[in-house]
Amino acid sequence: MLKKIRIALAAVFFTGLTLLFLDFTGTLHHWLGFMAKVQALEAVLALNVVVIVGLAVLTLVFGRIYCSVICPLGVLQDIFALWGRKAKKNRYSFSPEKKWLRYPVLVVFIAALLGGVVSSLAQLLAPYSAFGRIATMLLQPVWKVGNNILASFAESVDSYAFYTVDVWLKSMPVLIIAILTVIILFVLAWRGGRTYCNTICPVGTALSLLARFSWLKVRFDSDKCRNCSLCSKNCKAACIDYKNHRVDYSRCVVCGDCLQSCKFGALKYGAGSANRQNGPTSADSPADPTRRSFLLATAMATTAAMAEEAKKVDGGLAPIEAKQQPERLTPLTPPGSLSAKNMAQHCTGCLLCVSECPNQVLRPSTDLMHLMQPVMSYERGYCRPECTRCSDVCPAGAIRPLDEIEKSSIQIGHAVFLQKNCVAVSDGVECGNCARHCPAEAIEMVPLDEDDNLSPSIPAINESHCIGCGACEYICPARPFSAIIVEGHEVHKTI
């Protein structure tokens, strides 16, 4: 029963989080957004005290069920390990804890966080972020292609149940990182089950410090044990020493596989003295705390808010050809991120904001110092003042929640006019697209020649009014580079 409940809850979280990253309409966030906010590292960075305390209590009571139920990367490893078990049954064995690797990795990880920067190494090790990159870079494009096929079919029968979306490569380096992550996880899980969780993952190591003292544990009854070793051979955490009737609780993820594999009822999950070898433990009593504990977890998993359907509007803008990304002296970070420093301190590179951006403005940074963190560019759209999707979904506090009014008054950068690229200068024609589409009315058209009012008009920018939304850069017809680009601000301003 324990294993069935665990698998059911894990399926709910894994499916929900996967759909959260795949969804490009924004509707599922209202129902499933809490699943991202209960991830351990993201809760710590966001200073979400309720979630932090809740996860600590959950671990102290039930053990490391976070790793086998809530963490999507842990569940993904279980899926890979399941394929390995189908190829060969009873494939695992007990191995001692690798303290020389686990704790130095945790120390380095914590040092990076205390240093005020979520480094690229920390982002690579963070389990939720690794899963987010896999879902965004590998699964979402396939999801969108499937959606476009359905949209084409619906259009052929005069239905508007689906609409087509662009499928494009957001970042080649991050795509390569996502592919390598899948390969490494698959090999480790195929060969050793939870090798990554119990040797490298800093979240798993941190939770293991509490799991040693958990109230409910998997315990041996030595009188019933026949030393058949089936429990060890089916333990993907490699934490059961059947010869000495011991379980390494720092690595046990309470998956329930050992309980199911034991043919003699020598293993029980319950309260009592750790690894009791003399007679039955209190787990043999009629009381079943497991059922009560997982009912509580189920209640948490089914908590959700009412959803509002997101609308996709084009703002009256005609489709235009793609253009090349300009070299910006200062990268643009999303409204609500406060500053480049705040982004570096809190962003784990999970790419949920990138996958949710409806305007195709956000993409992973390729800068080594800010690798995988979101930056903005306006070749495919601009940051609409009424859209707050990225701030709504960020679970780590890197992009703070804000409303439409707040966003409209935040200056993330300012527009810069490059006269040599302007069609009014190069072709001698009237344009004015940038001024017409500026939502902040920060651009005014003035004559190119001050002494000739009949000369073509060029934009004059009022930097104090510009919010850096990029509408001017996006709509500019100049190719391959826009005649007006947005330079970012290290620290955002309120105007």
NORHU-V218963 format. One record per residue. N is the residue number from 1. RES is the residue in three letters. OMEGA is omega as a letter, one per 30 degrees, with the letter a starting at -180 (999 if undefined). Layout:
# NORHU-V218963
n=[N;N]
res=[RES;RES]
omega=[OMEGA;OMEGA]
This chain:
# NORHU-V218963
n=[1;2;3;4;5;6;7;8;9;10;11;12;13;14;15;16;17;18;19;20;21;22;23;24;25;26;27;28;29;30;31;32;33;34;35;36;37;38;39;40;41;42;43;44;45;46;47;48;49;50;51;52;53;54;55;56;57;58;59;60;61;62;63;64;65;66;67;68;69;70;71;72;73;74;75;76;77;78;79;80;81;82;83;84;85;86;87;88;89;90;91;92;93;94;95;96;97;98;99;100;101;102;103;104;105;106;107;108;109;110;111;112;113;114;115;116;117;118;119;120;121;122;123;124;125;126;127;128;129;130;131;132;133;134;135;136;137;138;139;140;141;142;143;144;145;146;147;148;149;150;151;152;153;154;155;156;157;158;159;160;161;162;163;164;165;166;167;168;169;170;171;172;173;174;175;176;177;178;179;180;181;182;183;184;185;186;187;188;189;190;191;192;193;194;195;196;197;198;199;200;201;202;203;204;205;206;207;208;209;210;211;212;213;214;215;216;217;218;219;220;221;222;223;224;225;226;227;228;229;230;231;232;233;234;235;236;237;238;239;240;241;242;243;244;245;246;247;248;249;250;251;252;253;254;255;256;257;258;259;260;261;262;263;264;265;266;267;268;269;270;271;272;273;274;275;276;277;278;279;280;281;282;283;284;285;286;287;288;289;290;291;292;293;294;295;296;297;298;299;300;301;302;303;304;305;306;307;308;309;310;311;312;313;314;315;316;317;318;319;320;321;322;323;324;325;326;327;328;329;330;331;332;333;334;335;336;337;338;339;340;341;342;343;344;345;346;347;348;349;350;351;352;353;354;355;356;357;358;359;360;361;362;363;364;365;366;367;368;369;370;371;372;373;374;375;376;377;378;379;380;381;382;383;384;385;386;387;388;389;390;391;392;393;394;395;396;397;398;399;400;401;402;403;404;405;406;407;408;409;410;411;412;413;414;415;416;417;418;419;420;421;422;423;424;425;426;427;428;429;430;431;432;433;434;435;436;437;438;439;440;441;442;443;444;445;446;447;448;449;450;451;452;453;454;455;456;457;458;459;460;461;462;463;464;465;466;467;468;469;470;471;472;473;474;475;476;477;478;479;480;481;482;483;484;485;486;487;488;489;490;491;492;493;494;495]
res=[MET;LEU;LYS;LYS;ILE;ARG;ILE;ALA;LEU;ALA;ALA;VAL;PHE;PHE;THR;GLY;LEU;THR;LEU;LEU;PHE;LEU;ASP;PHE;THR;GLY;THR;LEU;HIS;HIS;TRP;LEU;GLY;PHE;MET;ALA;LYS;VAL;GLN;ALA;LEU;GLU;ALA;VAL;LEU;ALA;LEU;ASN;VAL;VAL;VAL;ILE;VAL;GLY;LEU;ALA;VAL;LEU;THR;LEU;VAL;PHE;GLY;ARG;ILE;TYR;CYS;SER;VAL;ILE;CYS;PRO;LEU;GLY;VAL;LEU;GLN;ASP;ILE;PHE;ALA;LEU;TRP;GLY;ARG;LYS;ALA;LYS;LYS;ASN;ARG;TYR;SER;PHE;SER;PRO;GLU;LYS;LYS;TRP;LEU;ARG;TYR;PRO;VAL;LEU;VAL;VAL;PHE;ILE;ALA;ALA;LEU;LEU;GLY;GLY;VAL;VAL;SER;SER;LEU;ALA;GLN;LEU;LEU;ALA;PRO;TYR;SER;ALA;PHE;GLY;ARG;ILE;ALA;THR;MET;LEU;LEU;GLN;PRO;VAL;TRP;LYS;VAL;GLY;ASN;ASN;ILE;LEU;ALA;SER;PHE;ALA;GLU;SER;VAL;ASP;SER;TYR;ALA;PHE;TYR;THR;VAL;ASP;VAL;TRP;LEU;LYS;SER;MET;PRO;VAL;LEU;ILE;ILE;ALA;ILE;LEU;THR;VAL;ILE;ILE;LEU;PHE;VAL;LEU;ALA;TRP;ARG;GLY;GLY;ARG;THR;TYR;CYS;ASN;THR;ILE;CYS;PRO;VAL;GLY;THR;ALA;LEU;SER;LEU;LEU;ALA;ARG;PHE;SER;TRP;LEU;LYS;VAL;ARG;PHE;ASP;SER;ASP;LYS;CYS;ARG;ASN;CYS;SER;LEU;CYS;SER;LYS;ASN;CYS;LYS;ALA;ALA;CYS;ILE;ASP;TYR;LYS;ASN;HIS;ARG;VAL;ASP;TYR;SER;ARG;CYS;VAL;VAL;CYS;GLY;ASP;CYS;LEU;GLN;SER;CYS;LYS;PHE;GLY;ALA;LEU;LYS;TYR;GLY;ALA;GLY;SER;ALA;ASN;ARG;GLN;ASN;GLY;PRO;THR;SER;ALA;ASP;SER;PRO;ALA;ASP;PRO;THR;ARG;ARG;SER;PHE;LEU;LEU;ALA;THR;ALA;MET;ALA;THR;THR;ALA;ALA;MET;ALA;GLU;GLU;ALA;LYS;LYS;VAL;ASP;GLY;GLY;LEU;ALA;PRO;ILE;GLU;ALA;LYS;GLN;GLN;PRO;GLU;ARG;LEU;THR;PRO;LEU;THR;PRO;PRO;GLY;SER;LEU;SER;ALA;LYS;ASN;MET;ALA;GLN;HIS;CYS;THR;GLY;CYS;LEU;LEU;CYS;VAL;SER;GLU;CYS;PRO;ASN;GLN;VAL;LEU;ARG;PRO;SER;THR;ASP;LEU;MET;HIS;LEU;MET;GLN;PRO;VAL;MET;SER;TYR;GLU;ARG;GLY;TYR;CYS;ARG;PRO;GLU;CYS;THR;ARG;CYS;SER;ASP;VAL;CYS;PRO;ALA;GLY;ALA;ILE;ARG;PRO;LEU;ASP;GLU;ILE;GLU;LYS;SER;SER;ILE;GLN;ILE;GLY;HIS;ALA;VAL;PHE;LEU;GLN;LYS;ASN;CYS;VAL;ALA;VAL;SER;ASP;GLY;VAL;GLU;CYS;GLY;ASN;CYS;ALA;ARG;HIS;CYS;PRO;ALA;GLU;ALA;ILE;GLU;MET;VAL;PRO;LEU;ASP;GLU;ASP;ASP;ASN;LEU;SER;PRO;SER;ILE;PRO;ALA;ILE;ASN;GLU;SER;HIS;CYS;ILE;GLY;CYS;GLY;ALA;CYS;GLU;TYR;ILE;CYS;PRO;ALA;ARG;PRO;PHE;SER;ALA;ILE;ILE;VAL;GLU;GLY;HIS;GLU;VAL;HIS;LYS;THR;ILE]
omega=[l;a;a;l;l;a;l;l;l;l;l;a;a;l;a;a;l;l;l;l;a;a;l;l;a;a;a;a;a;l;a;a;a;a;l;a;l;l;a;a;a;l;l;a;l;a;l;a;a;a;a;l;l;l;l;l;l;a;l;a;a;a;a;l;l;a;a;a;a;a;a;l;l;l;l;l;l;l;l;a;l;l;l;l;l;l;a;l;l;a;a;l;a;l;a;l;l;a;a;a;a;a;l;l;l;l;l;l;l;l;l;l;a;l;l;a;l;a;l;l;l;l;l;a;a;a;a;a;l;l;l;l;l;a;a;a;a;a;a;l;l;l;a;l;l;l;a;l;l;l;l;l;l;l;a;l;l;l;l;l;l;l;a;l;l;l;a;a;a;a;l;l;a;l;l;l;a;l;l;l;l;a;a;l;a;a;a;a;l;a;a;l;a;a;a;a;a;l;a;a;a;l;l;l;l;l;a;l;l;a;l;a;a;a;l;a;l;a;l;l;a;a;a;a;l;l;a;l;l;l;l;a;l;a;a;l;l;a;a;l;a;a;a;l;a;l;l;a;l;a;a;l;l;a;l;a;a;l;a;a;a;a;a;l;a;l;l;l;a;a;l;l;a;l;a;a;a;l;a;l;l;l;l;a;a;a;a;a;a;a;a;a;a;l;l;l;l;l;l;a;a;l;a;l;l;a;l;a;a;l;l;l;a;l;l;a;l;l;l;a;l;l;a;a;a;l;a;l;l;a;l;l;a;l;a;l;l;a;l;l;l;l;a;a;a;a;l;l;a;l;l;l;l;a;a;a;a;a;l;a;a;l;a;l;l;l;a;a;a;a;l;l;a;l;a;l;a;l;a;a;l;a;a;a;a;a;l;a;a;l;l;a;a;a;a;a;l;l;a;l;l;l;a;a;l;a;a;a;a;l;a;a;l;a;l;a;l;a;a;a;a;a;l;l;a;a;l;a;l;l;l;l;a;a;a;a;l;a;a;a;a;a;l;l;a;a;l;l;a;a;a;a;a;l;l;a;l;a;l;a;l;a;a;l;a;l;l;a;l;l;a;a;a;a;a;a;a;l;f;l;l;l;l;a;a;l;a;l;l;l;a;a;l;a;999]
